[in-house]
Amino acid sequence: MIDLYFWTTPNGYKPLLFLEETGLPYAIRPVDIGVGEQFEPAFLEISPNNRIPAIVDNDPGGGEAPNSVFESGAILQYLAEKSGTFLPGDLRGRTETLQWLNWQIGGLGPMLGQNLHFSAYAPEELPYAIGRYANETMRLYRVLDKRLKDRPFVAGEDYTIADMAIYPWVLRTEREREHLGDFPHLDRWYRAVAARPATISTYTKGAAINTQPTVTEESKKILLGQTGVQVAA
């Protein structure tokens, strides 16, 4: 049994997509980041960076003790290796998948996150920051659109953990002032992933867990005001 510590953020949805695709037994353990549950000591034992998602694999095999994993990319790779699915076994296919997984972790996620922050949540309008991250979002979408021109999925012919990592971030495009119609290959890929039964069930479960807006004026103080004080505590 996998315990998934989850909230309805793009990173939170990544391992839930995987678990829904594979049918591995799991239980969702909600961590409401809007009220600060990510700072509770029990959760910090699992995820010392006070971020979701995290997992505890209660049956890692070999009679070993439960194994905890934090960071969404590490979780996806762990689950793929554990189950032998959604990560090719050959060197070339594995490399293709992992480099695009890391592209999302190191580029797409952080840049889109900053785009959203400065366009929607910053306490004052900063045109330079808004333009900087909007332009980088456009560049990254064009990279992805070009990549998908001659292949159905990001790593090639098969759906992999790279697609699972990227999809939840592309889902936010309208909020980031981008339109998928400008990127026809990305749009085709997006619609194909969105139509997968596991994708539909993933977001249905997420909507049932979080029925209120995560970002409110009160929650902004928790989500956007973190310093080293919380870590030291």
KEVO-428401 format. One line per 3 residues: number of its first residue (from 1); their letters; for each residue x, z, y of N, C-alpha, C. Coordinates in nm, 3 decimals, padded with zeros to 5 digits. Layout:
NUM	A	X/Z/Y/X/Z/Y/X/Z/Y ~ ...
//
This chain:
1	MID	00.084/00.000/-00.119/00.000/00.000/00.000/00.088/00.000/00.125 ~ 00.055/-00.088/00.218/00.123/-00.096/00.347/00.037/-00.028/00.452 ~ 00.093/00.068/00.524/00.027/00.124/00.642/00.075/00.044/00.762
4	LYF	-00.018/-00.019/00.832/00.014/-00.099/00.951/-00.028/-00.023/01.076 ~ 00.069/00.013/01.156/00.043/00.080/01.283/00.025/-00.029/01.388 ~ -00.098/-00.037/01.440/-00.145/-00.161/01.505/-00.220/-00.132/01.632
7	WTT	-00.203/-00.222/01.728/-00.297/-00.233/01.840/-00.307/-00.381/01.875 ~ -00.406/-00.415/01.956/-00.442/-00.556/01.976/-00.356/-00.622/02.084 ~ -00.227/-00.629/02.058/-00.134/-00.704/02.142/-00.084/-00.824/02.062
10	PNG	-00.021/-00.921/02.128/00.033/-01.033/02.050/00.128/-00.989/01.939 ~ 00.218/-00.896/01.970/00.309/-00.849/01.865/00.235/-00.773/01.756 ~ 00.133/-00.700/01.794/00.055/-00.626/01.696/-00.014/-00.716/01.595
13	YKP	-00.057/-00.833/01.641/-00.130/-00.924/01.552/-00.040/-00.994/01.450 ~ 00.090/-01.003/01.477/00.177/-01.079/01.388/00.172/-01.030/01.243 ~ 00.200/-00.901/01.215/00.196/-00.858/01.075/00.055/-00.856/01.018
16	LLF	-00.046/-00.840/01.102/-00.182/-00.844/01.051/-00.216/-00.985/01.002 ~ -00.169/-01.086/01.073/-00.186/-01.224/01.025/-00.123/-01.241/00.886 ~ -00.003/-01.187/00.869/00.066/-01.200/00.741/-00.013/-01.128/00.630
19	LEE	-00.055/-01.007/00.656/-00.124/-00.929/00.553/-00.256/-00.993/00.515 ~ -00.325/-01.050/00.612/-00.451/-01.119/00.581/-00.425/-01.247/00.501 ~ -00.317/-01.316/00.528/-00.284/-01.438/00.454/-00.250/-01.407/00.307
22	TGL	-00.178/-01.300/00.284/-00.125/-01.275/00.149/-00.216/-01.191/00.062 ~ -00.301/-01.110/00.124/-00.383/-01.021/00.044/-00.310/-00.898/-00.007 ~ -00.190/-00.871/00.046/-00.122/-00.746/00.010/-00.210/-00.628/00.049
25	PYA	-00.217/-00.526/-00.033/-00.301/-00.410/00.004/-00.244/-00.339/00.127 ~ -00.331/-00.312/00.222/-00.285/-00.247/00.345/-00.398/-00.168/00.408 ~ -00.359/-00.078/00.497/-00.454/-00.001/00.576/-00.408/-00.004/00.721
28	IRP	-00.500/-00.028/00.812/-00.468/-00.029/00.954/-00.472/00.113/01.007 ~ -00.365/00.153/01.075/-00.357/00.282/01.143/-00.353/00.254/01.294 ~ -00.467/00.257/01.363/-00.468/00.222/01.505/-00.382/00.316/01.588
31	VDI	-00.309/00.257/01.682/-00.229/00.333/01.779/-00.273/00.284/01.917 ~ -00.358/00.361/01.982/-00.413/00.318/02.111/-00.308/00.337/02.219 ~ -00.242/00.227/02.254/-00.133/00.234/02.350/-00.184/00.258/02.492
34	GVG	-00.312/00.234/02.516/-00.368/00.255/02.649/-00.387/00.402/02.684 ~ -00.385/00.489/02.583/-00.398/00.633/02.608/-00.272/00.709/02.569 ~ -00.167/00.635/02.528/-00.039/00.698/02.503/-00.013/00.746/02.361
37	EQF	-00.091/00.697/02.264/-00.068/00.742/02.127/00.067/00.699/02.071 ~ 00.130/00.602/02.134/00.262/00.555/02.088/00.373/00.657/02.115 ~ 00.342/00.763/02.190/00.442/00.865/02.218/00.428/00.988/02.128
40	EPA	00.333/00.986/02.038/00.315/01.100/01.950/00.434/01.111/01.854 ~ 00.482/01.234/01.830/00.602/01.253/01.747/00.593/01.188/01.610 ~ 00.478/01.192/01.547/00.466/01.133/01.412/00.489/00.983/01.417
43	FLE	00.440/00.918/01.523/00.462/00.774/01.534/00.606/00.742/01.569 ~ 00.668/00.824/01.652/00.807/00.800/01.691/00.902/00.815/01.573 ~ 00.863/00.889/01.472/00.944/00.897/01.351/00.950/00.761/01.280
46	ISP	00.845/00.682/01.298/00.836/00.550/01.236/00.889/00.442/01.328 ~ 00.857/00.452/01.456/00.894/00.351/01.555/00.961/00.419/01.672 ~ 01.093/00.440/01.667/01.162/00.517/01.771/01.163/00.451/01.908
49	NNR	01.128/00.324/01.916/01.120/00.254/02.045/00.983/00.268/02.109 ~ 00.898/00.352/02.053/00.760/00.376/02.098/00.683/00.247/02.127 ~ 00.692/00.153/02.033/00.619/00.028/02.043/00.550/-00.002/01.911
52	IPA	00.432/-00.064/01.921/00.371/-00.120/01.802/00.412/-00.267/01.794 ~ 00.409/-00.327/01.673/00.364/-00.270/01.546/00.478/-00.199/01.473 ~ 00.438/-00.127/01.370/00.532/-00.070/01.274/00.458/-00.064/01.141
55	IVD	00.534/-00.057/01.034/00.471/-00.042/00.902/00.542/00.067/00.825 ~ 00.468/00.122/00.729/00.527/00.205/00.625/00.487/00.142/00.492 ~ 00.585/00.101/00.417/00.562/00.047/00.283/00.570/00.164/00.185
58	NDP	00.454/00.204/00.137/00.448/00.320/00.049/00.491/00.290/-00.094 ~ 00.511/00.163/-00.125/00.555/00.125/-00.259/00.661/00.014/-00.247 ~ 00.780/00.048/-00.198/00.883/-00.055/-00.180/00.945/-00.103/-00.311
61	GGG	00.912/-00.040/-00.419/00.964/-00.083/-00.549/01.082/00.001/-00.594 ~ 01.106/-00.003/-00.723/01.220/00.068/-00.779/01.208/00.218/-00.774 ~ 01.085/00.268/-00.755/01.067/00.412/-00.746/01.123/00.475/-00.620
64	EAP	01.154/00.391/-00.520/01.213/00.443/-00.396/01.107/00.509/-00.308 ~ 01.155/00.591/-00.215/01.067/00.658/-00.120/01.006/00.555/-00.024 ~ 00.895/00.587/00.041/00.835/00.496/00.138/00.936/00.448/00.241
67	NSV	00.920/00.323/00.282/01.015/00.257/00.372/00.942/00.218/00.501 ~ 00.993/00.262/00.614/00.931/00.227/00.742/01.012/00.118/00.811 ~ 00.941/00.030/00.881/01.003/-00.082/00.952/00.936/-00.095/01.088
70	FES	01.016/-00.105/01.195/00.959/-00.135/01.327/01.020/-00.264/01.379 ~ 00.963/-00.317/01.485/00.993/-00.448/01.544/00.923/-00.559/01.464 ~ 00.841/-00.636/01.536/00.751/-00.732/01.471/00.824/-00.837/01.390
73	GAI	00.937/-00.888/01.442/01.010/-00.990/01.367/01.069/-00.934/01.239 ~ 01.124/-00.813/01.247/01.179/-00.749/01.127/01.069/-00.722/01.025 ~ 00.951/-00.686/01.073/00.838/-00.661/00.982/00.799/-00.789/00.910
76	LQY	00.787/-00.899/00.984/00.750/-01.026/00.921/00.852/-01.067/00.816 ~ 00.979/-01.054/00.847/01.082/-01.092/00.750/01.079/-00.999/00.628 ~ 01.060/-00.871/00.653/01.052/-00.775/00.542/00.937/-00.809/00.449
79	LAE	00.819/-00.833/00.507/00.702/-00.862/00.425/00.717/-00.994/00.350 ~ 00.779/-01.093/00.416/00.800/-01.222/00.351/00.894/-01.207/00.232 ~ 01.000/-01.131/00.250/01.095/-01.112/00.141/01.036/-01.026/00.030
82	KSG	00.956/-00.930/00.067/00.892/-00.844/-00.033/00.796/-00.924/-00.121 ~ 00.719/-01.013/-00.057/00.614/-01.086/-00.129/00.659/-01.222/-00.181 ~ 00.773/-01.272/-00.131/00.818/-01.405/-00.170/00.731/-01.516/-00.115
85	TFL	00.671/-01.493/00.002/00.581/-01.593/00.061/00.614/-01.614/00.209 ~ 00.582/-01.735/00.258/00.588/-01.772/00.399/00.730/-01.768/00.457 ~ 00.830/-01.766/00.370/00.969/-01.781/00.411/01.038/-01.861/00.302
88	PGD	01.078/-01.986/00.332/01.135/-02.071/00.227/01.256/-02.007/00.160 ~ 01.274/-02.039/00.033/01.386/-01.985/-00.043/01.514/-02.064/-00.028 ~ 01.505/-02.193/00.009/01.626/-02.273/00.025/01.691/-02.244/00.159
91	LRG	01.822/-02.263/00.167/01.898/-02.225/00.285/01.849/-02.296/00.411 ~ 01.825/-02.428/00.402/01.783/-02.503/00.521/01.645/-02.456/00.569 ~ 01.552/-02.444/00.476/01.417/-02.402/00.515/01.414/-02.261/00.570
94	RTE	01.493/-02.172/00.509/01.500/-02.035/00.557/01.558/-02.031/00.698 ~ 01.664/-02.110/00.721/01.726/-02.113/00.852/01.631/-02.168/00.958 ~ 01.561/-02.277/00.926/01.464/-02.333/01.020/01.360/-02.228/01.060
97	TLQ	01.310/-02.155/00.961/01.206/-02.055/00.988/01.259/-01.940/01.072 ~ 01.375/-01.887/01.034/01.427/-01.769/01.104/01.473/-01.802/01.245 ~ 01.523/-01.924/01.268/01.565/-01.954/01.405/01.445/-01.966/01.498
100	WLN	01.332/-02.017/01.449/01.213/-02.024/01.533/01.145/-01.888/01.545 ~ 01.156/-01.806/01.444/01.110/-01.668/01.457/01.188/-01.598/01.568 ~ 01.319/-01.615/01.569/01.401/-01.553/01.672/01.382/-01.617/01.808
103	WQI	01.348/-01.744/01.811/01.314/-01.811/01.938/01.193/-01.743/02.002 ~ 01.096/-01.710/01.920/00.979/-01.641/01.975/01.016/-01.501/02.023 ~ 01.091/-01.429/01.942/01.124/-01.291/01.976/01.210/-01.283/02.102
106	GGL	01.309/-01.371/02.112/01.403/-01.365/02.223/01.363/-01.442/02.346 ~ 01.269/-01.537/02.332/01.235/-01.623/02.444/01.087/-01.625/02.477 ~ 01.007/-01.680/02.387/00.866/-01.701/02.418/00.794/-01.571/02.452
109	GPM	00.812/-01.469/02.370/00.742/-01.343/02.396/00.783/-01.278/02.526 ~ 00.913/-01.254/02.548/00.953/-01.190/02.674/00.917/-01.270/02.799 ~ 00.932/-01.402/02.794/00.903/-01.483/02.913/00.753/-01.486/02.944
112	LGQ	00.671/-01.503/02.839/00.526/-01.502/02.862/00.478/-01.364/02.905 ~ 00.542/-01.261/02.851/00.506/-01.126/02.892/00.535/-01.102/03.039 ~ 00.651/-01.148/03.086/00.683/-01.133/03.227/00.592/-01.220/03.315
115	NLH	00.558/-01.338/03.265/00.466/-01.425/03.337/00.334/-01.352/03.362 ~ 00.280/-01.294/03.256/00.153/-01.222/03.268/00.167/-01.101/03.360 ~ 00.276/-01.030/03.345/00.295/-00.909/03.427/00.293/-00.942/03.576
118	FSA	00.373/-01.040/03.617/00.384/-01.066/03.760/00.264/-01.141/03.816 ~ 00.191/-01.214/03.731/00.074/-01.286/03.780/-00.052/-01.201/03.778 ~ -00.056/-01.095/03.694/-00.181/-01.021/03.679/-00.168/-00.871/03.705
121	YAP	-00.053/-00.811/03.678/-00.045/-00.665/03.678/00.048/-00.606/03.784 ~ 00.137/-00.684/03.841/00.230/-00.629/03.939/00.154/-00.574/04.060 ~ 00.198/-00.461/04.116/00.126/-00.400/04.228/00.133/-00.481/04.357
124	EEL	00.227/-00.574/04.367/00.234/-00.661/04.483/00.267/-00.803/04.438 ~ 00.224/-00.901/04.514/00.249/-01.040/04.479/00.391/-01.078/04.515 ~ 00.464/-01.126/04.415/00.603/-01.167/04.434/00.615/-01.314/04.397
127	PYA	00.604/-01.404/04.494/00.602/-01.548/04.464/00.721/-01.595/04.383 ~ 00.840/-01.543/04.412/00.957/-01.587/04.336/00.941/-01.553/04.188 ~ 00.902/-01.430/04.158/00.887/-01.388/04.018/00.775/-01.466/03.950
130	IGR	00.664/-01.486/04.020/00.554/-01.562/03.962/00.598/-01.704/03.929 ~ 00.666/-01.769/04.023/00.713/-01.904/04.000/00.818/-01.912/03.891 ~ 00.909/-01.817/03.890/01.017/-01.814/03.791/00.962/-01.810/03.649
133	YAN	00.869/-01.720/03.622/00.820/-01.704/03.485/00.714/-01.808/03.449 ~ 00.639/-01.857/03.547/00.548/-01.968/03.520/00.625/-02.093/03.480 ~ 00.736/-02.120/03.549/00.818/-02.236/03.515/00.882/-02.222/03.377
136	ETM	00.927/-02.102/03.345/00.988/-02.081/03.214/00.884/-02.091/03.103 ~ 00.762/-02.046/03.130/00.654/-02.062/03.034/00.629/-02.211/03.007 ~ 00.624/-02.290/03.114/00.605/-02.434/03.100/00.717/-02.496/03.017
139	RLY	00.840/-02.456/03.044/00.953/-02.511/02.970/00.943/-02.478/02.821 ~ 00.910/-02.356/02.790/00.902/-02.314/02.649/00.788/-02.385/02.577 ~ 00.677/-02.405/02.644/00.567/-02.480/02.582/00.609/-02.624/02.554
142	RVL	00.687/-02.682/02.645/00.732/-02.819/02.622/00.830/-02.825/02.505 ~ 00.915/-02.725/02.492/01.003/-02.718/02.376/00.921/-02.714/02.248 ~ 00.818/-02.630/02.246/00.734/-02.616/02.127/00.653/-02.743/02.102
145	DKR	00.601/-02.803/02.207/00.525/-02.927/02.192/00.612/-03.038/02.133 ~ 00.734/-03.048/02.181/00.826/-03.149/02.128/00.859/-03.121/01.982 ~ 00.879/-02.995/01.949/00.909/-02.957/01.811/00.798/-02.997/01.716
148	LKD	00.674/-02.985/01.762/00.558/-03.010/01.676/00.514/-03.156/01.675 ~ 00.588/-03.242/01.742/00.550/-03.383/01.751/00.546/-03.451/01.615 ~ 00.640/-03.418/01.527/00.651/-03.490/01.401/00.644/-03.399/01.279
151	RPF	00.579/-03.283/01.294/00.565/-03.192/01.180/00.441/-03.106/01.200 ~ 00.373/-03.068/01.093/00.248/-02.993/01.109/00.268/-02.849/01.154 ~ 00.380/-02.788/01.114/00.406/-02.650/01.150/00.545/-02.637/01.208
154	VAG	00.573/-02.524/01.267/00.695/-02.509/01.346/00.821/-02.531/01.262 ~ 00.824/-02.480/01.140/00.943/-02.493/01.057/00.940/-02.616/00.966 ~ 00.832/-02.693/00.971/00.824/-02.812/00.887/00.686/-02.835/00.830
157	EDY	00.680/-02.862/00.701/00.554/-02.897/00.636/00.467/-02.776/00.605 ~ 00.528/-02.658/00.595/00.455/-02.541/00.550/00.437/-02.437/00.660 ~ 00.328/-02.367/00.653/00.298/-02.254/00.742/00.390/-02.138/00.705
160	TIA	00.457/-02.078/00.804/00.554/-01.973/00.776/00.537/-01.857/00.875 ~ 00.625/-01.758/00.859/00.624/-01.644/00.950/00.660/-01.686/01.093 ~ 00.725/-01.801/01.111/00.751/-01.850/01.247/00.620/-01.883/01.318
163	DMA	00.529/-01.948/01.248/00.398/-01.979/01.307/00.321/-01.850/01.337 ~ 00.329/-01.754/01.246/00.257/-01.627/01.267/00.310/-01.553/01.387 ~ 00.440/-01.565/01.414/00.499/-01.498/01.530/00.460/-01.565/01.661
166	IYP	00.451/-01.697/01.659/00.427/-01.772/01.783/00.279/-01.775/01.822 ~ 00.191/-01.789/01.725/00.049/-01.810/01.755/-00.011/-01.703/01.846 ~ 00.008/-01.573/01.822/-00.058/-01.475/01.908/-00.016/-01.483/02.054
169	WVL	00.102/-01.535/02.082/00.145/-01.550/02.221/00.084/-01.674/02.284 ~ 00.075/-01.783/02.210/00.012/-01.904/02.263/-00.136/-01.880/02.291 ~ -00.194/-01.788/02.217/-00.336/-01.754/02.237/-00.363/-01.708/02.379
172	RTE	-00.261/-01.662/02.451/-00.279/-01.609/02.585/-00.260/-01.714/02.694 ~ -00.253/-01.841/02.659/-00.216/-01.943/02.757/-00.307/-01.949/02.878 ~ -00.437/-01.937/02.860/-00.527/-01.949/02.974/-00.498/-01.840/03.077
175	RER	-00.468/-01.719/03.030/-00.438/-01.610/03.122/-00.307/-01.635/03.195 ~ -00.222/-01.716/03.138/-00.093/-01.742/03.200/-00.093/-01.874/03.277 ~ -00.212/-01.926/03.307/-00.229/-02.042/03.394/-00.173/-02.170/03.334
178	EHL	-00.170/-02.174/03.205/-00.129/-02.296/03.137/-00.248/-02.348/03.058 ~ -00.248/-02.475/03.028/-00.359/-02.537/02.956/-00.304/-02.617/02.839 ~ -00.356/-02.588/02.722/-00.304/-02.653/02.603/-00.326/-02.804/02.604
181	GDF	-00.424/-02.851/02.680/-00.446/-02.995/02.688/-00.327/-03.071/02.742 ~ -00.238/-03.001/02.812/-00.116/-03.064/02.864/-00.010/-03.080/02.756 ~ -00.033/-03.020/02.641/00.064/-03.019/02.532/-00.007/-03.058/02.402
184	PHL	-00.027/-03.188/02.379/-00.115/-03.233/02.270/-00.071/-03.189/02.131 ~ 00.058/-03.187/02.104/00.105/-03.148/01.970/00.090/-02.997/01.950 ~ 00.118/-02.922/02.054/00.096/-02.777/02.050/-00.052/-02.747/02.035
187	DRW	-00.136/-02.823/02.104/-00.281/-02.802/02.094/-00.330/-02.829/01.952 ~ -00.282/-02.936/01.891/-00.321/-02.966/01.752/-00.280/-02.855/01.659 ~ -00.157/-02.806/01.672/-00.108/-02.695/01.589/-00.191/-02.569/01.612
190	YRA	-00.217/-02.539/01.738/-00.294/-02.420/01.774/-00.431/-02.422/01.707 ~ -00.499/-02.535/01.711/-00.632/-02.545/01.651/-00.625/-02.531/01.500 ~ -00.520/-02.584/01.439/-00.506/-02.573/01.294/-00.485/-02.428/01.252
193	VAA	-00.400/-02.356/01.325/-00.377/-02.214/01.291/-00.502/-02.131/01.319 ~ -00.568/-02.159/01.429/-00.688/-02.084/01.465/-00.799/-02.098/01.361 ~ -00.802/-02.212/01.292/-00.908/-02.239/01.194/-00.880/-02.178/01.057
196	RPA	-00.761/-02.126/01.035/-00.730/-02.067/00.905/-00.817/-01.944/00.883 ~ -00.874/-01.929/00.764/-00.959/-01.810/00.739/-00.890/-01.679/00.769 ~ -00.761/-01.668/00.737/-00.690/-01.543/00.762/-00.676/-01.516/00.912
199	TIS	-00.661/-01.621/00.992/-00.654/-01.603/01.137/-00.787/-01.552/01.190 ~ -00.894/-01.610/01.142/-01.027/-01.568/01.187/-01.052/-01.422/01.150 ~ -01.021/-01.384/01.027/-01.044/-01.246/00.985/-00.954/-01.149/01.059
202	TYT	-00.832/-01.190/01.090/-00.739/-01.105/01.165/-00.796/-01.067/01.300 ~ -00.842/-01.166/01.374/-00.890/-01.137/01.509/-01.028/-01.072/01.509 ~ -01.104/-01.094/01.404/-01.231/-01.022/01.389/-01.204/-00.873/01.370
205	KGA	-01.106/-00.840/01.287/-01.071/-00.700/01.266/-01.016/-00.637/01.393 ~ -00.932/-00.711/01.464/-00.878/-00.658/01.588/-00.986/-00.627/01.690 ~ -01.082/-00.717/01.703/-01.190/-00.698/01.800/-01.274/-00.576/01.766
208	AIN	-01.287/-00.548/01.637/-01.366/-00.431/01.595/-01.292/-00.300/01.621 ~ -01.159/-00.306/01.623/-01.080/-00.185/01.645/-01.071/-00.151/01.792 ~ -01.048/-00.251/01.876/-01.033/-00.230/02.020/-01.150/-00.293/02.092
211	TQP	-01.246/-00.211/02.126/-01.369/-00.263/02.188/-01.369/-00.247/02.340 ~ -01.262/-00.188/02.395/-01.251/-00.168/02.538/-01.124/-00.235/02.590 ~ -01.122/-00.275/02.717/-01.000/-00.335/02.771/-00.882/-00.240/02.758
214	TVT	-00.770/-00.289/02.706/-00.652/-00.204/02.693/-00.591/-00.173/02.828 ~ -00.590/-00.270/02.918/-00.524/-00.252/03.048/-00.629/-00.217/03.153 ~ -00.631/-00.092/03.192/-00.714/-00.041/03.301/-00.619/00.019/03.404
217	EES	-00.672/00.060/03.515/-00.586/00.122/03.617/-00.518/00.247/03.562 ~ -00.589/00.322/03.479/-00.530/00.443/03.421/-00.424/00.408/03.317 ~ -00.455/00.310/03.233/-00.359/00.276/03.127/-00.234/00.209/03.182
220	KKI	-00.244/00.143/03.299/-00.125/00.082/03.358/-00.016/00.186/03.383 ~ -00.058/00.308/03.419/00.039/00.413/03.445/00.118/00.446/03.318 ~ 00.052/00.433/03.203/00.117/00.461/03.076/00.198/00.341/03.029
223	LLG	00.138/00.223/03.038/00.200/00.103/02.982/00.313/00.049/03.068 ~ 00.299/00.059/03.200/00.394/-00.004/03.290/00.486/00.094/03.361 ~ 00.467/00.222/03.338/00.546/00.321/03.409/00.642/00.397/03.321
226	QTG	00.677/00.340/03.205/00.764/00.413/03.113/00.908/00.414/03.163 ~ 00.971/00.528/03.144/01.112/00.545/03.180/01.183/00.613/03.063 ~ 01.305/00.652/03.086/01.380/00.723/02.982/01.326/00.861/02.955
229	VQV	01.236/00.912/03.040/01.181/01.045/03.018/01.106/01.054/02.887 ~ 01.023/00.950/02.859/00.946/00.952/02.734/01.038/00.948/02.614 ~ 01.147/00.873/02.622/01.240/00.863/02.511/01.309/00.998/02.489
232	AA	01.350/01.060/02.600/01.420/01.188/02.590/01.329/01.294/02.531 ~ 01.200/01.288/02.563/01.106/01.387/02.511/01.094/01.374/02.361
//
